[in-house]
Amino acid sequence: MKKTIRFLNLTMIIILLCVQPVFADEASSPAFSDLDEAHWAYGSVIKLSQAGIISGYPDGTFRPEGFITRAELVKITNMVYSYTVTGDELSFSDISASDWFYGNVLTAKAAGYIDGYPDGTFRPNDNITRQELCKIIDSINSLVELPLDSAIADEVSPWAEGFVRRVVSNRIMTVDGNGNFRAVEKATRAEVCDALAKFLIEEPVVEEPVSGGSGAGSGSGSESGISEEVLYETMDRVIDELSMDVMKNLTTDAQKEIVDDIIYNMNAYQADNTHDYEAAAEAAYNKYKKLSEDERVELKYEIQIRNATKDLLILQEFFFPDVEY
């Protein structure tokens, strides 16, 4: 897996460029080409992106006025609140174990903040509405309703009135200058980030780091502050995503061969920490260079969208903490 970590590093930083623009240096340039400090949700978007919770698109944009699906939202929410426990199999009629979001929906269900629709569906590909977002936020945080500055002037579905009032009265989401909340409208990516960033708790520094790096004496792991438990859990998550979700969405054997290399080497490292990875990393990189441009774009996108950027950066930090973006 040291080969793999090296490969993940080279591909996530050099090859899989999707990680690089998301975590660009704030002081020198915006993280996204279509979002700067003048945008009202800039701070919230950057906060979540630096935490590895949200990312942009392969073209370097964030598309703040775009929408978020219900499946995407549960993944983001689980990461904000650090939900990882899963329950029994899901009973939603429109979700199967082969879906990329299955594990996230299972976790969300176990956490108790989703329950689906009366017809037994979850509708994972529907865009989340503002009032649905309020329900999720209130269900997790058990908000206390405070006095509203003014009544909400526009339509709110009867089932959502309490959720919306509590979220608005706590100033997690707001009404516009006319008192309109737009409850039934779709929540934008910027709006979701602004609401959820308020609940992001910074992780404590992990003590008792374990060693890592490309070779003896490199000091990479000892300087990273990442524990063996965190590292192995991260590897397991990435392996699962690559195996179950990324692989099935790739279109060529050449792409799949590269992902196979990543999986093999991560498993090899966990079996033997002295596993030498340099040669395999270079071999994987050479395979990548032979891909067509379309194959590269697809591979980059699939690895990014199926994995938490935070996980990929943990692997980078452990083995190559000195790599600069």
Helices and strands as residue ranges (DSSP letters): H 2-9, I 10-15, H 19-22, H 42-50, H 70-80, H 102-111, H 130-141, G 158-160, H 161-169, H 189-197, H 220-224, H 228-241, I 242-246, H 247-249, H 253-271, H 278-289, H 293-306, H 309-319
